[in-house]
């Protein structure tokens, strides 16, 4: 995929999410929050399909240092989330019973850093399900972050500065992942495995449980989740077919 379109898309989605949240600064727009809740399981489905159908098979095909790096990345993210920030890395509005602005921002920023790095390393084609899933994820996570930060005493200009920095994290680390030192040779396998481990932890312990909770409360959202998962799996098969032929 173009080295500019994907990072610009992530930046745009993050800014839109922040704008939707900050436009109602001081109060919660229930209708917009409801829409964001509905989009969250869809993004989780795209992530899950990409992890199972594309990323994990890619790691297993050429293991080397990739599997140990995957285990290390998974363990590092677990330690960071449980013992350092003591916070869910994929917390979203309405899903974290004890939202704390700074801790949430720190946890979500680590996830955002890894999002950009992983996409830079993978450099997904247009047909990859991770592209749409990532754009939806940036939209909902930026909305959530702005909402959490707005519960503090910060003024609106300060909130915009925080959300702008957050929006720039993934595009910046995307270009880091495209760097030749990481994207070529033996370092690629190590970096890709480590980044995939972080993503896997975030999906299994954050996105999937949160999505399950949303789907129990909003049965109609199940249709979108299933459709996104089927599409993601189908694109995974298509990607595998092109890779082998």
C-alpha positions as CSV (number, residue, x, y, z in Angstrom):
1,X,0.0,0.0,0.0
2,X,1.2,3.6,-0.6
3,X,3.7,4.8,2.0
4,X,1.6,8.0,2.4
5,X,-2.1,6.9,2.1
6,X,-2.2,4.6,5.1
7,X,-0.4,6.9,7.6
8,X,-2.5,9.8,6.4
9,X,-5.6,7.7,6.8
10,X,-4.7,6.9,10.3
11,X,-4.0,10.5,11.1
12,X,-7.3,11.6,9.6
13,X,-9.3,9.0,11.4
14,X,-7.7,9.9,14.7
15,X,-8.4,13.6,14.2
16,X,-12.0,12.9,13.3
17,X,-12.5,10.8,16.4
18,X,-11.0,13.5,18.6
19,X,-13.1,16.2,16.9
20,X,-16.3,14.3,17.5
21,X,-15.5,13.9,21.1
22,X,-14.2,17.4,21.8
23,X,-17.1,19.0,20.0
24,X,-19.2,18.0,23.0
25,X,-16.6,19.0,25.6
26,X,-18.1,18.9,29.0
27,X,-20.9,16.5,28.2
28,X,-21.3,13.2,26.6
29,X,-23.1,12.8,23.3
30,X,-24.9,9.5,23.8
31,X,-25.8,9.1,20.1
32,X,-22.2,9.5,19.0
33,X,-20.9,7.3,21.8
34,X,-23.4,4.6,20.7
35,X,-22.1,4.7,17.2
36,X,-18.5,4.4,18.4
37,X,-19.5,1.4,20.5
38,X,-21.1,-0.2,17.5
39,X,-17.9,0.3,15.4
40,X,-15.6,-1.2,18.0
41,X,-16.6,-4.9,17.5
42,X,-16.2,-4.4,13.7
43,X,-12.7,-3.1,14.1
44,X,-12.0,-6.0,16.5
45,X,-13.3,-8.5,13.9
46,X,-10.9,-7.1,11.2
47,X,-8.0,-7.3,13.7
48,X,-8.9,-10.8,14.7
49,X,-9.2,-12.1,11.2
50,X,-5.9,-10.5,10.2
51,X,-4.1,-12.0,13.2
52,X,-5.4,-15.5,12.6
53,X,-5.4,-15.7,8.8
54,X,-2.4,-13.5,7.8
55,X,0.0,-12.6,10.6
56,X,0.3,-15.8,12.5
57,X,0.7,-18.0,9.4
58,X,3.3,-15.6,8.2
59,X,5.2,-16.0,11.5
60,X,4.9,-19.8,11.5
61,X,6.1,-20.2,7.9
62,X,9.5,-18.6,8.6
63,X,9.9,-19.0,12.3
64,X,13.6,-18.4,13.1
65,X,13.6,-15.7,15.8
66,X,10.0,-14.7,15.1
67,X,8.3,-17.1,17.5
68,X,10.6,-16.3,20.5
69,X,10.2,-12.6,19.7
70,X,6.4,-13.1,19.5
71,X,6.4,-14.7,23.0
72,X,8.6,-11.9,24.3
73,X,6.3,-9.2,22.9
74,X,3.2,-10.9,24.3
75,X,4.9,-11.2,27.7
76,X,6.2,-7.6,27.7
77,X,2.8,-6.2,26.9
78,X,1.2,-8.3,29.6
79,X,3.8,-7.1,32.2
80,X,3.4,-3.5,31.1
81,X,-0.4,-3.6,31.3
82,X,-0.7,-5.5,34.6
83,X,2.2,-4.3,36.6
84,X,3.3,-0.9,35.3
85,X,0.3,1.1,34.2
86,X,-2.1,-1.4,35.7
87,X,-4.5,-0.6,32.9
88,X,-6.1,-2.2,29.9
89,X,-4.2,-1.2,26.7
90,X,-7.3,-1.0,24.6
91,X,-9.7,0.7,27.0
92,X,-12.6,2.5,25.4
93,X,-15.4,4.7,26.6
94,X,-17.9,2.7,28.4
95,X,-15.8,-0.4,28.9
96,X,-13.4,0.5,31.6
97,X,-15.0,0.7,35.1
98,X,-12.2,2.9,36.5
99,X,-11.1,5.2,33.7
100,X,-8.0,7.3,34.7
101,X,-7.0,9.9,32.1
102,X,-3.2,9.8,32.3
103,X,-2.9,6.0,32.8
104,X,-5.4,5.4,30.0
105,X,-3.5,7.8,27.7
106,X,-0.2,6.1,28.4
107,X,-1.5,2.6,27.9
108,X,-3.3,3.5,24.7
109,X,-0.3,5.4,23.4
110,X,1.9,2.2,23.7
111,X,-0.8,0.4,21.6
112,X,-0.8,3.2,19.1
113,X,3.0,3.1,18.8
114,X,2.8,-0.6,18.0
115,X,0.0,-0.2,15.5
116,X,2.1,2.1,13.3
117,X,5.2,0.0,13.7
118,X,3.4,-3.2,12.8
119,X,1.8,-1.7,9.7
120,X,5.2,-0.3,8.6
121,X,6.8,-3.7,8.9
122,X,4.0,-5.6,7.2
123,X,3.3,-2.9,4.6
124,X,-0.1,-4.4,3.9
125,X,-1.6,-4.5,0.4
126,X,-4.9,-2.8,-0.5
127,X,-6.7,-6.1,0.0
128,X,-5.6,-6.6,3.6
129,X,-8.3,-6.5,6.3
130,X,-6.0,-4.7,8.7
131,X,-6.3,-1.4,6.8
132,X,-10.0,-0.9,7.4
133,X,-9.8,-2.3,10.9
134,X,-7.0,0.1,11.8
135,X,-8.9,3.1,10.5
136,X,-11.9,2.2,12.5
137,X,-9.7,1.5,15.5
138,X,-8.1,4.9,15.2
139,X,-11.5,6.6,15.0
140,X,-12.9,4.9,18.2
141,X,-9.7,5.0,20.2
142,X,-9.2,8.7,19.6
143,X,-12.8,9.4,20.5
144,X,-12.3,7.4,23.7
145,X,-9.0,9.1,24.6
146,X,-10.4,12.6,24.1
147,X,-13.4,11.7,26.3
148,X,-11.2,10.3,29.1
149,X,-8.9,13.3,29.1
150,X,-11.8,15.7,29.0
151,X,-12.9,14.4,32.4
152,X,-9.8,16.0,33.9
153,X,-9.3,19.8,34.6
154,X,-7.5,20.4,31.3
155,X,-8.7,23.2,29.1
156,X,-9.9,22.6,25.5
157,X,-6.6,23.8,23.8
158,X,-4.6,21.5,26.1
159,X,-7.0,18.6,25.1
160,X,-6.5,19.3,21.4
161,X,-2.7,19.3,21.9
162,X,-2.9,15.9,23.7
163,X,-5.1,14.3,21.0
164,X,-2.9,15.7,18.2
165,X,0.2,14.1,19.7
166,X,-1.7,10.9,20.0
167,X,-2.9,11.1,16.4
168,X,0.7,11.5,15.2
169,X,2.1,8.5,17.1
170,X,1.0,5.7,14.6
171,X,1.9,7.6,11.4
172,X,5.4,8.4,12.9
173,X,6.1,4.8,13.9
174,X,4.7,3.6,10.6
175,X,7.7,5.3,8.9
176,X,10.0,3.8,11.5
177,X,8.7,0.4,10.5
178,X,9.4,1.2,6.8
179,X,13.1,2.0,7.7
180,X,15.4,-0.3,5.9
181,X,17.2,-1.4,9.1
182,X,13.9,-2.9,10.4
183,X,12.1,-3.8,7.2
184,X,15.0,-5.9,5.7
185,X,17.2,-8.8,6.8
186,X,17.1,-10.6,10.2
187,X,15.9,-7.6,12.1
188,X,12.6,-7.8,10.2
189,X,11.6,-11.2,11.7
190,X,12.5,-10.1,15.3
191,X,10.7,-6.8,15.1
192,X,7.7,-8.3,13.3
193,X,7.4,-11.2,15.9
194,X,7.7,-8.8,18.8
195,X,5.1,-6.4,17.4
196,X,2.8,-9.2,16.6
197,X,3.0,-10.4,20.2
198,X,2.0,-7.0,21.5
199,X,-1.0,-7.0,19.0
200,X,-2.1,-10.5,20.0
201,X,-2.1,-9.6,23.7
202,X,-4.1,-6.4,23.0
203,X,-6.7,-8.3,20.9
204,X,-7.2,-11.3,23.2
205,X,-7.2,-9.5,26.5
206,X,-8.7,-6.2,25.4
207,X,-10.5,-6.0,22.1
208,X,-12.2,-9.4,22.2
209,X,-13.6,-9.2,25.8
210,X,-14.8,-5.6,25.2
211,X,-16.4,-6.6,22.0
212,X,-18.2,-9.5,23.6
213,X,-19.5,-7.2,26.3
214,X,-20.8,-4.8,23.6
215,X,-22.4,-7.5,21.6
216,X,-24.3,-8.8,24.6
217,X,-25.7,-5.3,25.1
218,X,-26.3,-4.6,21.5
219,X,-27.4,-7.8,19.6
220,X,-27.9,-5.9,16.3
221,X,-24.1,-5.1,16.4
222,X,-23.5,-8.9,16.0
223,X,-24.4,-8.6,12.3
224,X,-21.6,-6.1,11.7
225,X,-19.2,-8.2,13.7
226,X,-19.9,-11.4,11.8
227,X,-19.8,-9.7,8.4
228,X,-16.5,-8.0,9.2
229,X,-15.0,-11.3,10.5
230,X,-16.1,-13.2,7.4
231,X,-14.7,-10.5,5.2
232,X,-11.5,-10.5,7.1
233,X,-11.1,-14.3,6.9
234,X,-11.9,-14.2,3.2
235,X,-9.3,-11.5,2.5
236,X,-6.9,-13.7,4.6
237,X,-7.5,-16.6,2.3
238,X,-7.1,-14.4,-0.8
239,X,-3.8,-13.0,0.6
240,X,-2.5,-16.5,1.2
241,X,-3.5,-17.6,-2.3
242,X,-1.6,-14.6,-3.8
243,X,1.4,-15.2,-1.6
244,X,1.7,-18.8,-2.6
245,X,1.1,-18.2,-6.3
